[in-house]
């Protein structure tokens, strides 16, 4: 029997996390071509509109329907503008554990959107889906992603040496692969303090359907 996450939308004070739609394709294409996204993720480069279309229409929905995880588009509540994505992947339904990955659009960085969206997903995962562990893996030099992990209360568990490939820009404007370590972080239900969002300066968020 295949376990799957429900087809869900999650709302916070500022954000709506929902399944991707065709209307997201242009903004998603632009977001995935950002230099930091290229550097820290394994997405194709350049990232084409066809890549985005394939992601929105086939790959992202299949993550949920096959039981591997769930992909959510992160949008501003007031403007509906796409500000990022949160992806639960490598889900183990026996141990009730999953891994989270996230990308934020360059124009939306510095607003706390990544922290707010990942924390909302964690709350939904633990309280609604009764999961027992959420894991993050961050490249050794990706300090921005590490700050998100720290802000939501994750515990650093150790280092996977030489376990990932990042990309760095060359003098001629191209990109080259570089091996790096991965830092493993985890969040458990007891780590998710009820007042953590308030401490971070956000209003409460409990709306999902």
C-alpha positions in Angstrom: 0.0 0.0 0.0 1.4 3.4 -1.0 1.1 6.1 1.6 0.7 9.7 0.3 0.4 13.1 1.8 -3.0 14.8 1.2 -3.4 17.4 -1.5 -3.1 20.4 0.9 -2.8 24.1 1.1 -1.2 25.8 4.2 -1.7 29.4 5.1 0.4 31.6 7.4 -0.1 35.3 8.2 1.8 36.3 5.0 2.0 33.2 2.8 0.0 30.6 1.1 1.7 27.2 0.4 -0.2 25.3 -2.3 0.3 22.9 -5.3 2.0 24.4 -8.3 -0.1 25.7 -11.2 0.6 26.5 -14.8 0.5 30.2 -14.1 3.6 29.7 -11.9 5.8 28.5 -14.8 7.3 31.9 -15.8 8.1 33.0 -12.3 9.5 29.6 -11.4 11.7 29.6 -14.4 13.2 32.9 -13.4 13.6 31.8 -9.8 15.5 28.6 -10.7 17.9 30.5 -13.0 19.1 32.7 -10.0 22.8 32.4 -9.4 22.5 31.2 -5.8 19.9 28.6 -6.8 22.3 27.4 -9.5 25.2 27.3 -7.0 23.6 25.4 -4.2 21.1 23.0 -6.0 21.4 20.3 -8.6 18.8 21.9 -11.0 19.6 22.1 -14.7 21.4 25.2 -15.8 20.2 27.1 -17.7 16.8 26.3 -16.4 14.3 26.5 -19.3 10.6 27.1 -19.5 10.3 23.4 -20.6 12.1 22.3 -17.4 9.7 24.4 -15.3 6.7 23.0 -17.2 7.9 19.5 -16.7 8.3 20.2 -13.0 4.9 21.8 -12.5 2.9 19.4 -14.6 4.6 16.0 -14.0 7.5 15.8 -11.5 6.0 17.8 -8.6 2.6 16.1 -8.7 4.3 12.7 -8.9 6.2 13.4 -5.7 2.9 13.3 -3.8 1.0 10.6 -5.8 3.9 8.1 -5.6 4.4 8.7 -1.8 7.9 10.2 -2.1 6.8 13.5 -0.5 5.0 16.7 -1.5 6.0 19.9 -3.3 4.4 23.2 -2.4 4.6 26.6 -4.1 5.1 29.4 -1.6 3.2 32.5 -2.6 2.5 35.9 -0.9 -1.0 36.0 0.6 -1.7 39.6 -0.6 -0.2 39.5 -4.1 -0.2 35.8 -4.9 3.3 36.3 -6.2 5.6 33.2 -6.2 8.3 33.6 -3.5 9.7 30.1 -3.3 9.1 26.4 -2.9 9.2 23.9 -0.1 9.7 20.2 -1.0 9.4 17.2 1.3 11.2 14.3 -0.2 12.8 10.9 0.5 9.8 10.2 2.8 10.0 7.0 5.0 6.4 6.1 5.9 7.5 3.3 8.3 9.7 5.6 10.5 7.5 8.7 9.7 10.6 10.7 8.7 11.1 13.0 5.7 13.7 15.5 4.3 12.9 19.1 3.5 14.4 21.3 0.8 13.6 24.9 0.0 14.3 27.6 -2.5 13.5 31.3 -2.2 13.2 33.8 -5.1 16.0 36.3 -5.1 13.7 39.3 -4.8 12.0 37.8 -1.7 15.1 37.0 0.3 15.7 38.8 3.6 11.9 38.8 4.4 12.0 35.6 6.5 9.8 33.8 4.0 11.9 30.6 4.0 11.8 30.4 7.8 8.1 31.1 7.9 7.2 28.6 5.2 9.4 25.7 6.4 8.2 26.2 10.0 4.6 26.1 8.8 5.3 22.8 6.9 7.0 21.4 10.0 4.0 22.3 12.2 1.6 20.6 9.7 3.9 17.6 9.3 4.1 16.9 13.1 0.7 17.9 14.2 -1.5 16.9 11.3 0.4 14.1 9.8 1.9 12.7 13.0 5.5 12.5 11.7 8.4 12.0 14.0 11.3 13.6 12.2 12.1 16.2 9.6 15.7 16.3 8.2 17.6 19.1 6.4 20.9 18.8 4.6 22.8 22.0 3.9 26.1 22.5 1.9 28.9 23.4 4.2 29.2 27.0 2.9 25.5 27.7 2.4 25.2 29.9 5.5 21.8 31.3 4.5 20.2 27.8 4.4 21.9 27.0 7.7 20.4 30.1 9.3 16.9 28.9 8.3 17.6 25.6 10.0 18.8 27.3 13.1 15.8 29.7 13.2 13.2 27.0 13.1 15.0 25.1 15.9 16.8 22.4 14.1 19.6 20.5 15.8 22.9 19.9 13.9 23.7 16.2 14.0 26.9 15.9 12.1 28.7 16.2 8.7 28.5 14.0 5.7 32.0 14.4 4.3 32.4 15.0 0.6 28.8 14.1 0.0 27.5 16.8 -2.3 28.4 18.7 -5.4 27.8 22.5 -5.7 28.6 24.8 -8.5 30.9 27.8 -8.6 31.2 30.5 -11.3 34.3 30.6 -13.3 36.1 33.7 -14.6 34.5 33.4 -18.0 31.0 33.3 -16.5 30.5 29.6 -16.8 29.9 27.1 -13.9 32.1 24.3 -12.6 31.3 21.5 -10.1 33.0 21.4 -6.7 32.6 18.7 -4.1 31.6 19.7 -0.6 30.4 18.4 2.8 26.8 18.3 3.9 25.7 19.3 7.4 22.8 17.2 8.6 20.1 18.9 10.7 17.0 17.5 12.3 13.7 18.7 13.8 11.6 16.6 16.0 8.1 17.3 17.4 9.4 18.2 20.8 11.8 20.7 19.2 8.9 22.7 17.7 8.1 25.1 20.5 4.6 26.6 20.3 5.8 30.1 20.7 8.8 29.9 18.2 7.0 31.9 15.5 6.0 34.6 18.0 9.6 34.9 19.1 10.6 35.2 15.4 8.2 38.1 15.0 5.5 36.3 13.0 1.8 35.9 13.9 0.4 32.5 14.7 -0.4 30.2 11.8 -2.6 27.1 12.0 -4.7 27.1 8.9 -4.4 24.2 6.6 -6.9 22.3 4.5 
